[in-house]
Amino acid sequence: MLIYTSSNKNNYLSLLDHENISFREEPREYALITERHVQVMWLEQKYFSSLKNEDGDDIKIISPGIWNAESGPDFKKAHIMIGKKELYGDVEIHLSDDGWKQHNHHTDPNYNNVILHISLWKSANHKEIITQNQRNIYRAYLQDNLSIPEKRIIQLIDLDLYPYKKFCGSGHCANALFKQLPKNKIERFFREAAQWRLTKKRTHLQARVENPNLHLSAGIAMALGYKHNAEKFLDLFLYLNDYIDLPYRELLAKAMGSCGFFNEKFQEKWGKSKYYQLLRQLNTTNHKIELHLSNIRPINHPVRRIAFLVHMLKDMHLPNYFKYMEAQWKNMWPLISEEKDYKRIINELLSLLPTYTDNYWNYHYTFEDSPRQNFIPLVGNPLKSEILVNTFLPFLQESIIEREEAGELEAFYDTFAKIKAQESQKVKYLKHRFFGETKKRDLLNKADLIQGAYQLHHDFCIHYESSCEGCPFVERYLKPQLSR
């Protein structure tokens, strides 16, 4: 059995206070070098030296920041010194200064937090680097500070390894703590953090949703929104819950209208679809919810998730899903005797989560002209696994603690530990941050341990992400009064 602390003692709590290759912007002799190469050079910080800004002030890079694989600046949360001035913010990279306006960054508020613009080459003519809120940005050029020739840089950098192999330097805790800790202590620590995360998720939903019978479905709604739209989908769920007596299509139209999918932009994009036009005519809402729509795969488009959400709201069994799943857990956990029993319980719980079919959405990504030939589930198994971990388990944990049934809580944590973590960009980042390239990174292949890593990142890293400077985590962990 795994080692977990009791519900009233958790050492983790004692630590807390209550790619696309860009086009070339200028002709150069070495036509193969790309913007992605320059991004790698900035990340690695080993292909240039003695960097200065355009005024000749020394630039000290305390942390290059986090490689941003989504829309916005190339690196987020960098920490640098320019002369005697300390700066925290984002870094944007191009082959030359021309890229700033060519890519319309000067009109995009997502770039208002950029503190440094890095170019490989100087432009023939001076170019202004100004943000949308009219702030001048420091700039620097690598061409005069390269430590090896450009041709050699191309030979040394394998672009296929980035940004997925490395994000930013691994955290201070990787070398100062986790490198030395044995695996069993690391596992215990992250499992204690995971316990705390279950509690935090549960209390968040309880604070937002008054009706206990809707806690599971509200959590499902958040999962449908993924990380960028989780709270927005919860808002949409709560808004639509007052209109559940409407017919399905009218409720779907109200949901789409609330999210702005009937504005001119989407009418131009989807207006040829008869189904879209029907829904647009049914829309009667002025409610506004602004969704994040950048870098979303068609199969994960929010409009498909909204369709699932509306089906769920129309489901007469909606208030009872947690009871069904809890009853199945109660029947199965006392029968655990070998490894395969855990898998059986997990699969059974996943099968009880709501699944809906839709004659339109099971064959369309959005409102494209022709239906797909293959059946497309509204919610796939990876998302159902996330729902199980992030929504059902937090409330099941609370119920088990209240029952005080001998052995049940231990069986619960053992089952939690058998769920495989879903791989994502964030998981890859946390593996590197906490364990670098060591084999200990594989510990985060388990759902309970990665949940603990998420919580550690939330409680500490996001406040000191740029360079770990000032982060109290390692010092607090090593305090002698904390028995481990």
C-alpha positions as CSV (number, residue, x, y, z in Angstrom):
1,M,0.0,0.0,0.0
2,L,1.1,3.6,-0.6
3,I,2.0,5.9,2.2
4,Y,-0.4,8.8,2.7
5,T,-0.7,11.0,5.7
6,S,-4.0,11.2,7.6
7,S,-6.5,13.8,6.6
8,N,-5.6,16.1,9.6
9,K,-1.9,16.0,9.1
10,N,-0.3,16.9,5.8
11,N,3.4,18.0,5.8
12,Y,2.9,19.8,2.5
13,L,0.5,22.3,4.1
14,S,3.3,23.3,6.5
15,L,5.2,24.7,3.6
16,L,2.4,27.2,2.7
17,D,1.5,30.6,4.1
18,H,-2.2,30.5,5.6
19,E,5.8,25.9,-34.5
20,N,5.9,27.4,-37.4
21,I,9.3,28.4,-39.0
22,S,9.0,32.1,-39.6
23,F,9.7,33.8,-43.0
24,R,13.0,35.4,-43.4
25,E,12.8,39.2,-42.8
26,E,16.1,40.2,-44.4
27,P,18.3,38.5,-47.1
28,R,21.4,37.0,-45.6
29,E,24.3,34.9,-46.7
30,Y,23.2,32.0,-44.6
31,A,19.6,31.4,-45.9
32,L,18.9,28.4,-43.7
33,I,19.0,30.1,-40.3
34,T,15.5,30.8,-39.1
35,E,13.7,32.6,-36.2
36,R,13.4,29.3,-34.4
37,H,17.2,29.0,-34.4
38,V,17.4,32.4,-32.6
39,Q,14.8,31.2,-30.1
40,V,16.9,28.2,-29.3
41,M,20.0,30.5,-29.0
42,W,18.1,32.6,-26.5
43,L,16.9,29.6,-24.5
44,E,20.3,28.0,-24.3
45,Q,22.3,31.2,-23.6
46,K,25.5,29.6,-24.9
47,Y,25.9,30.8,-28.5
48,F,26.6,34.5,-27.6
49,S,28.2,36.5,-24.9
50,S,28.6,40.1,-23.5
51,L,25.1,41.1,-24.7
52,K,24.4,44.9,-24.7
53,N,21.3,46.9,-25.5
54,E,21.2,49.5,-28.3
55,D,22.5,52.2,-25.9
56,G,25.5,50.1,-24.9
57,D,24.3,49.0,-21.5
58,D,25.3,45.5,-20.3
59,I,22.4,43.0,-20.3
60,K,22.6,40.2,-17.7
61,I,20.2,37.3,-18.2
62,I,19.1,35.9,-14.9
63,S,16.5,33.8,-16.5
64,P,15.6,33.7,-20.3
65,G,12.0,32.9,-19.4
66,I,9.7,30.1,-20.3
67,W,9.4,29.1,-24.0
68,N,5.9,30.0,-25.0
69,A,4.4,27.4,-27.3
70,E,1.1,29.3,-27.6
71,S,0.2,32.7,-29.0
72,G,2.0,35.8,-27.7
73,P,5.6,36.6,-27.0
74,D,8.2,33.9,-27.6
75,F,9.3,33.8,-23.9
76,K,7.2,34.6,-20.9
77,K,8.3,35.7,-17.4
78,A,12.0,36.5,-18.2
79,H,14.2,38.1,-15.5
80,I,17.0,40.4,-16.8
81,M,19.2,43.3,-15.7
82,I,19.9,46.1,-18.1
83,G,22.6,48.2,-16.6
84,K,21.4,48.6,-13.0
85,K,17.7,48.3,-13.9
86,E,16.0,45.0,-13.0
87,L,13.2,43.9,-15.3
88,Y,10.6,41.1,-15.2
89,G,8.5,40.4,-18.3
90,D,8.4,38.8,-21.8
91,V,10.9,38.6,-24.6
92,E,10.1,38.7,-28.3
93,I,12.5,37.3,-30.9
94,H,12.9,38.0,-34.7
95,L,15.6,37.8,-37.2
96,S,15.6,41.6,-37.4
97,D,13.6,44.5,-36.0
98,D,11.4,44.5,-39.1
99,G,9.6,41.5,-37.7
100,W,7.9,43.5,-34.9
101,K,5.7,45.4,-37.3
102,Q,5.5,42.8,-40.0
103,H,3.8,40.5,-37.4
104,N,1.6,43.4,-36.1
105,H,2.9,43.2,-32.6
106,H,2.7,46.9,-32.3
107,T,-1.1,46.7,-32.4
108,D,-1.5,43.5,-30.2
109,P,-2.0,44.1,-26.4
110,N,-0.6,40.6,-25.8
111,Y,2.8,42.1,-26.4
112,N,2.4,45.0,-23.9
113,N,4.5,43.1,-21.3
114,V,7.5,42.6,-23.6
115,I,10.7,44.0,-21.9
116,L,13.3,43.1,-24.5
117,H,13.3,42.6,-28.3
118,I,16.1,40.3,-29.5
119,S,17.2,40.2,-33.2
120,L,19.9,38.2,-34.8
121,W,20.8,41.1,-37.2
122,K,20.5,44.8,-37.2
123,S,18.1,46.2,-39.8
124,A,19.5,48.4,-42.6
125,N,17.4,51.3,-41.2
126,H,16.4,52.0,-37.7
127,K,13.0,50.6,-36.8
128,E,10.8,51.6,-33.9
129,I,9.9,48.9,-31.4
130,I,6.8,50.2,-29.6
131,T,4.0,48.3,-27.9
132,Q,0.3,48.8,-28.4
133,N,0.2,50.9,-25.2
134,Q,3.0,53.2,-26.7
135,R,5.9,51.9,-24.6
136,N,9.4,51.8,-26.1
137,I,11.1,48.4,-25.7
138,Y,14.8,47.7,-25.1
139,R,16.4,45.9,-28.0
140,A,19.6,43.9,-28.5
141,Y,21.3,42.2,-31.4
142,L,23.3,38.9,-31.4
143,Q,25.2,39.4,-34.7
144,D,28.3,41.0,-33.0
145,N,28.2,38.8,-30.0
146,L,28.1,35.3,-31.4
147,S,30.6,32.9,-29.9
148,I,30.6,30.6,-33.0
149,P,29.9,31.2,-36.7
150,E,26.2,31.2,-37.9
151,K,26.9,28.1,-40.1
152,R,28.1,26.2,-37.1
153,I,25.0,27.2,-35.1
154,I,22.8,25.7,-37.8
155,Q,24.7,22.4,-37.6
156,L,24.5,22.3,-33.8
157,I,20.9,23.1,-33.2
158,D,18.3,20.3,-33.8
159,L,15.1,22.2,-34.1
160,D,13.0,19.0,-33.6
161,L,14.0,19.0,-29.9
162,Y,12.5,22.4,-29.2
163,P,10.5,23.7,-27.4
164,Y,9.5,20.2,-26.2
165,K,12.8,19.1,-24.8
166,K,13.6,22.2,-22.8
167,F,11.5,25.1,-21.6
168,C,13.7,27.1,-19.3
169,G,16.4,26.0,-16.9
170,S,15.2,23.5,-14.3
171,G,14.2,25.1,-11.0
172,H,16.5,25.7,-8.0
173,C,14.6,22.8,-6.3
174,A,15.7,20.3,-9.0
175,N,19.4,20.6,-7.9
176,A,19.1,21.8,-4.3
177,L,16.4,19.3,-3.2
178,F,14.9,16.7,-5.6
179,K,18.3,15.5,-7.0
180,Q,19.3,14.4,-3.5
181,L,15.9,13.1,-2.2
182,P,15.2,9.4,-2.6
183,K,12.2,8.5,-4.7
184,N,10.0,7.4,-1.8
185,K,10.3,10.8,-0.2
186,I,9.6,12.6,-3.4
187,E,6.5,10.4,-4.0
188,R,5.3,11.0,-0.5
189,F,5.8,14.8,-0.8
190,F,3.9,15.1,-4.1
191,R,1.1,12.8,-2.9
192,E,0.6,15.1,0.1
193,A,0.5,18.1,-2.3
194,A,-2.0,16.1,-4.4
195,Q,-4.2,15.7,-1.3
196,W,-4.2,19.4,-0.8
197,R,-5.0,19.9,-4.5
198,L,-8.1,17.7,-4.2
199,T,-9.3,19.8,-1.3
200,K,-8.7,23.1,-3.1
201,K,-10.6,21.9,-6.2
202,R,-13.5,20.8,-4.1
203,T,-13.8,24.0,-2.1
204,H,-13.5,26.1,-5.2
205,L,-16.5,24.4,-6.8
206,Q,-18.4,24.5,-3.5
207,A,-17.9,28.2,-3.3
208,R,-19.1,28.8,-6.9
209,V,-22.0,26.4,-7.0
210,E,-24.5,26.3,-4.1
211,N,-26.4,23.2,-5.2
212,P,-24.4,20.1,-4.1
213,N,-26.2,18.0,-6.8
214,L,-24.6,20.2,-9.5
215,H,-21.0,20.0,-8.2
216,L,-19.9,17.2,-10.5
217,S,-21.6,18.7,-13.6
218,A,-20.1,22.1,-12.8
219,G,-16.7,20.5,-12.6
220,I,-17.3,18.8,-16.0
221,A,-18.2,22.2,-17.4
222,M,-14.9,23.6,-16.3
223,A,-13.1,20.6,-17.8
224,L,-14.8,21.3,-21.1
225,G,-13.3,24.7,-21.2
226,Y,-9.7,23.4,-20.8
227,K,-7.2,25.6,-19.1
228,H,-7.9,28.9,-20.9
229,N,-11.7,28.8,-20.7
230,A,-12.4,26.7,-17.6
231,E,-13.9,29.6,-15.5
232,K,-15.7,30.9,-18.6
233,F,-17.4,27.5,-19.2
234,L,-18.4,27.4,-15.5
235,D,-20.0,30.9,-15.9
236,L,-21.8,29.6,-19.0
237,F,-23.0,26.5,-17.2
238,L,-24.4,28.6,-14.3
239,Y,-26.1,31.0,-16.7
240,L,-27.7,28.3,-18.9
241,N,-28.9,26.4,-15.8
242,D,-31.7,28.9,-15.5
243,Y,-32.9,28.0,-19.0
244,I,-32.8,24.2,-19.0
245,D,-36.5,24.0,-19.9
246,L,-35.8,25.4,-23.3
247,P,-35.6,22.9,-26.2
248,Y,-32.1,21.7,-27.1
249,R,-31.6,23.9,-30.2
250,E,-32.8,27.0,-28.4
251,L,-30.5,26.4,-25.5
252,L,-27.6,25.7,-27.8
253,A,-28.4,28.9,-29.7
254,K,-28.4,30.8,-26.4
255,A,-25.1,29.3,-25.4
256,M,-23.5,30.1,-28.7
257,G,-24.9,33.6,-28.7
258,S,-23.5,34.2,-25.2
259,C,-20.1,33.3,-26.4
260,G,-20.2,35.7,-29.4
261,F,-20.4,33.0,-32.1
262,F,-23.1,34.9,-34.1
263,N,-21.1,38.1,-34.6
264,E,-20.0,39.3,-38.0
265,K,-16.7,37.4,-37.9
266,F,-18.3,34.0,-37.4
267,Q,-21.2,34.8,-39.7
268,E,-18.6,35.4,-42.5
269,K,-16.8,32.2,-41.5
270,W,-19.8,29.8,-41.0
271,G,-22.7,31.6,-42.7
272,K,-23.0,29.1,-45.5
273,S,-24.1,26.4,-43.0
274,K,-27.9,26.0,-42.8
275,Y,-27.6,24.6,-39.3
276,Y,-25.6,27.6,-38.2
277,Q,-28.2,30.0,-39.7
278,L,-31.0,28.1,-38.0
279,L,-29.3,28.5,-34.6
280,R,-28.5,32.2,-35.3
281,Q,-32.2,32.8,-35.9
282,L,-33.1,31.1,-32.6
283,N,-30.6,33.2,-30.6
284,T,-32.3,35.7,-28.2
285,T,-29.5,36.5,-25.7
286,N,-27.5,39.6,-25.0
287,H,-25.3,37.8,-22.4
288,K,-21.6,38.1,-23.1
289,I,-18.9,35.6,-22.3
290,E,-15.5,36.1,-24.0
291,L,-13.7,32.9,-24.8
292,H,-10.0,32.4,-25.5
293,L,-10.0,31.0,-29.1
294,S,-6.3,31.1,-30.1
295,N,-4.3,27.9,-31.0
296,I,-7.2,25.5,-30.5
297,R,-7.4,22.3,-32.6
298,P,-10.6,22.0,-34.6
299,I,-11.6,18.8,-32.8
300,N,-11.3,20.7,-29.5
301,H,-13.2,23.9,-30.7
302,P,-15.3,25.4,-27.9
303,V,-18.4,25.2,-30.0
304,R,-18.3,21.4,-29.9
305,R,-17.8,21.5,-26.1
306,I,-20.7,23.9,-25.8
307,A,-22.8,21.3,-27.6
308,F,-21.8,18.7,-25.0
309,L,-22.5,21.1,-22.2
310,V,-26.1,21.7,-23.6
311,H,-26.7,18.0,-23.8
312,M,-25.6,17.6,-20.2
313,L,-27.9,20.4,-19.0
314,K,-30.8,18.7,-20.8
315,D,-29.9,15.3,-19.2
316,M,-32.6,14.4,-16.6
317,H,-30.1,12.3,-14.7
318,L,-27.6,15.2,-14.3
319,P,-28.1,15.7,-10.5
320,N,-27.5,11.9,-9.8
321,Y,-24.2,11.2,-11.6
322,F,-22.1,11.5,-8.5
323,K,-24.5,9.2,-6.6
324,Y,-24.2,6.6,-9.4
325,M,-20.5,6.7,-9.4
326,E,-20.1,6.7,-5.6
327,A,-22.4,3.7,-5.3
328,Q,-20.2,1.8,-7.8
329,W,-17.1,2.8,-5.9
330,K,-18.7,1.5,-2.6
331,N,-19.5,-1.8,-4.3
332,M,-16.1,-2.4,-5.8
333,W,-13.4,-1.1,-3.4
334,P,-13.8,-3.9,-0.8
335,L,-13.2,-6.5,-3.5
336,I,-9.7,-5.2,-4.4
337,S,-7.2,-8.0,-4.1
338,E,-4.9,-7.6,-7.0
339,E,-3.5,-5.1,-9.5
340,K,-6.2,-5.6,-12.2
341,D,-8.9,-4.7,-9.7
342,Y,-7.7,-1.1,-9.6
343,K,-7.9,-0.9,-13.4
344,R,-11.4,-2.4,-13.3
345,I,-12.6,0.3,-10.9
346,I,-11.1,3.1,-12.9
347,N,-12.6,1.9,-16.1
348,E,-16.0,1.5,-14.5
349,L,-16.0,5.0,-13.1
350,L,-15.0,6.4,-16.4
351,S,-17.8,4.6,-18.1
352,L,-20.3,6.2,-15.8
353,L,-19.4,9.7,-16.7
354,P,-21.9,11.2,-19.1
355,T,-21.5,10.5,-22.8
356,Y,-23.8,11.9,-25.5
357,T,-24.3,11.4,-29.2
358,D,-25.4,14.1,-31.6
359,N,-26.3,13.6,-35.3
360,Y,-24.5,16.8,-36.2
361,W,-21.6,17.2,-33.8
362,N,-20.4,13.6,-34.1
363,Y,-19.6,14.3,-37.7
364,H,-18.5,18.0,-37.7
365,Y,-15.7,20.0,-36.1
366,T,-17.5,23.3,-36.4
367,F,-19.9,24.4,-39.2
368,E,-17.9,23.1,-42.2
369,D,-19.8,22.3,-45.4
370,S,-19.4,18.5,-45.5
371,P,-19.7,16.1,-42.6
372,R,-16.7,13.9,-41.7
373,Q,-16.9,10.2,-42.6
374,N,-15.7,9.0,-39.2
375,F,-17.6,9.3,-36.0
376,I,-16.1,12.0,-33.7
377,P,-16.9,11.6,-30.0
378,L,-17.9,14.9,-28.3
379,V,-15.6,14.0,-25.4
380,G,-12.7,11.6,-25.6
381,N,-11.1,9.3,-23.0
382,P,-8.3,11.7,-22.1
383,L,-10.7,14.4,-21.2
384,K,-12.9,11.9,-19.3
385,S,-9.8,10.9,-17.3
386,E,-9.2,14.6,-16.5
387,I,-12.8,14.9,-15.3
388,L,-12.4,11.8,-13.1
389,V,-9.3,13.2,-11.4
390,N,-10.2,16.9,-11.2
391,T,-13.9,16.6,-10.3
392,F,-15.1,13.3,-9.1
393,L,-12.2,12.3,-6.9
394,P,-12.2,15.5,-4.9
395,F,-15.8,14.9,-3.8
396,L,-15.3,11.2,-3.4
397,Q,-12.4,11.9,-1.1
398,E,-14.6,14.1,1.1
399,S,-17.3,11.5,1.3
400,I,-14.8,8.8,2.3
401,I,-13.3,10.9,5.0
402,E,-16.7,11.6,6.5
403,R,-17.6,7.9,6.5
404,E,-14.4,7.0,8.4
405,E,-14.5,3.5,6.9
406,A,-11.4,1.5,7.7
407,G,-9.3,0.9,4.7
408,E,-11.5,2.8,2.3
409,L,-9.3,6.0,2.2
410,E,-6.2,3.9,1.7
411,A,-7.9,2.1,-1.2
412,F,-8.9,5.5,-2.6
413,Y,-5.4,6.8,-2.7
414,D,-4.1,3.5,-4.1
415,T,-6.6,3.7,-6.9
416,F,-5.7,7.4,-7.5
417,A,-2.1,6.3,-7.9
418,K,-2.9,3.8,-10.6
419,I,-4.4,6.4,-12.9
420,K,-2.0,7.3,-15.7
421,A,-1.2,11.0,-16.1
422,Q,-2.3,12.7,-19.4
423,E,0.8,14.0,-21.3
424,S,0.6,17.7,-22.1
425,Q,2.9,20.6,-22.6
426,K,2.4,21.6,-19.0
427,V,3.4,18.1,-17.8
428,K,6.6,18.2,-19.9
429,Y,7.4,21.6,-18.5
430,L,6.9,20.5,-14.8
431,K,9.0,17.4,-15.4
432,H,11.9,19.5,-16.6
433,R,11.5,22.2,-14.0
434,F,11.5,19.8,-11.0
435,F,13.7,17.0,-12.3
436,G,15.7,18.3,-15.3
437,E,16.7,15.4,-17.6
438,T,17.1,12.9,-14.8
439,K,15.1,9.6,-14.7
440,K,13.1,10.9,-11.7
441,R,11.0,12.9,-14.2
442,D,9.2,9.6,-14.9
443,L,7.6,9.8,-11.4
444,L,5.2,12.4,-12.9
445,N,3.7,9.8,-15.2
446,K,1.2,9.0,-12.5
447,A,-1.9,11.2,-12.2
448,D,-1.7,11.7,-8.4
449,L,2.0,12.8,-8.5
450,I,1.5,15.2,-11.4
451,Q,-1.5,16.7,-9.5
452,G,0.9,17.3,-6.6
453,A,3.4,18.9,-9.1
454,Y,0.6,21.2,-10.4
455,Q,-0.1,22.3,-6.8
456,L,3.6,22.9,-6.0
457,H,3.8,25.0,-9.1
458,H,0.7,26.9,-8.2
459,D,1.7,27.6,-4.6
460,F,5.3,28.5,-5.3
461,C,6.6,28.6,-8.9
462,I,4.1,31.0,-10.4
463,H,5.3,33.6,-7.9
464,Y,9.0,33.1,-8.7
465,E,8.9,31.6,-12.2
466,S,11.3,33.9,-13.8
467,S,14.4,32.8,-12.0
468,C,13.4,31.1,-8.7
469,E,15.0,34.1,-7.0
470,G,13.3,34.6,-3.6
471,C,11.4,31.3,-3.7
472,P,11.1,29.9,-0.1
473,F,10.2,26.4,-1.0
474,V,13.5,24.6,-0.6
475,E,14.3,26.4,2.6
476,R,10.9,25.6,4.1
477,Y,11.1,22.0,3.1
478,L,14.5,21.6,4.7
479,K,13.5,23.2,8.0
480,P,14.6,20.7,10.7
481,Q,11.3,20.9,12.6
482,L,9.5,19.3,9.7
483,S,9.7,15.6,10.3
484,R,9.6,13.5,7.1
